[in-house]
Amino acid sequence: MRDYLPYCETEKQREACLMVERYGGVNAAKAQAQNDPRNFSRLIARVKKNAADAGFAPESQLTHPLPAGQELHGVSALLDADGNVKQQWVKTSRARAELEAVTAFLEDAKDTIATYKPLKRIAAPKKASKDLMGVLPMGDPHIGMYSWANETGSDFDCDIAERDLRQAVAHLVDKMPACETCLILNLGDFFHSDNQSNRTARAGNALDVDTRWSRVLQIGITLMIDCVDLALKKHKRVIVKNNIGNHDDHTSQVLSICLMQAFKNNPRVKIAAPEAAFFCHEFGKNLIISTHGHMVKPAKMQGVVTNYYPQEWGRTEHRYCYLGHYHHEERKEENGLTTEIFNTLAASDAWHHASGYKSKRNMKALILDKEYGEIERYTFTLNR
């Protein structure tokens, strides 16, 4: 139902569409609705009528899939006496968001990389445990998001986001024991907006954004470089995975490419493949999987992991799947997999605050033993 969000006239219609998306269908969402179920159905029907009047049709109505990179604008059909589609005319164009994103990336990524000075090589620690691995999960930093305390209860902008994340990583790295390997897991939505239109790529929702997009991109890239440098001071090797979020489909990949450029001459740093939706890493008897969490529901992760990584599953005993996206903390062990959702350091934007969504703001560091799995963790909280 996210494709219908631009055709919502009221906040209640928007909330109804998001509930359908969240619970996987109208009937399931209706069962969770607090208001009259009949009213919920009317809200959905009104949105669909608005979309139809505007010439919009979901791709599920098409007799053939859209060509890659094309955007659907409308569908016309010739029906027989029984209502079956005999012929169909589909109006498409090159996806505007894709064109805007490509153009912006070519300019902003080039300018950002050009401003870098050669990074000073940080000496590796003399002692680091080969039996331990540190994991730094970053839950949805949302660099570039703007929040006003009078409206949401907390101020948030680029400067605050930069300060908080740098302090969190510095504090956690200081607490961690020196490990042979440190895994920095950006769990997605590192950037709040994916391009200078300041709207989500999928649904076109307006975003509360602080400052210019080019500056946001530069702040985010240099901030992540600082985080890697902080980890290098304590650990011998650093692996970075920037998961693709629903807010930063493209900029998450730009971030990885820029980090590859920044650390290209440093054998102690490895940047994981930017285009991969899932990340998989083995450490002794540990299997670590990460993804943002907006495409596969947490309850289905065990089936996905065993299907995608059967050999890795068979070789390991302690299996972890780390997610972002939801902002609230949740940890569940089931059928051999521990799935965990992590909090964010970011404040709520105006829409989420008005909708009643609020979560704790913190960041964690996990210590995994090669033989025994997770043995300890540390927490950085903003109010502390």
Number of C-alpha atoms within 10 A of each C-alpha: 20 16 16 22 21 15 19 20 13 10 11 13 21 20 18 24 24 17 20 19 16 16 15 13 13 19 14 14 21 20 13 13 15 9 10 11 15 9 12 22 15 14 20 21 13 15 23 20 13 16 20 16 11 12 14 19 20 16 15 8 9 17 13 10 9 14 11 8 13 14 17 19 14 17 18 14 13 11 12 10 6 6 8 10 14 10 11 13 12 15 14 15 11 13 14 12 18 16 11 13 18 12 11 17 18 11 11 17 19 12 13 17 17 9 9 11 8 9 12 7 12 12 10 15 15 9 12 18 14 13 15 24 27 26 23 23 24 28 31 27 27 26 27 30 24 25 22 16 14 8 12 17 14 14 16 23 21 20 13 17 23 18 11 20 24 16 15 22 23 17 16 21 24 14 14 21 16 24 23 20 25 27 23 23 22 26 28 30 27 27 27 28 30 26 27 14 15 21 19 19 21 13 13 16 13 12 19 18 22 20 12 12 21 17 15 22 24 17 18 22 25 19 18 21 16 15 18 22 19 19 27 23 16 25 27 22 23 23 18 22 25 30 32 26 27 22 25 23 22 22 26 25 18 21 24 22 18 19 21 19 13 18 18 13 12 13 9 17 21 17 19 17 17 21 15 14 15 17 18 18 13 16 18 19 19 24 22 20 21 25 27 25 23 16 11 11 12 19 11 9 19 19 11 13 19 15 11 12 13 11 10 19 20 11 13 16 17 23 22 23 22 23 32 28 22 18 23 16 17 13 12 13 12 9 7 13 22 17 21 18 23 25 25 27 26 28 27 27 24 17 13 12 15 12 10 9 13 14 16 16 20 23 24 20 23 19 20 22 20 17 15 14 20 19 10 12 16 15 14 20 13 15 6 5
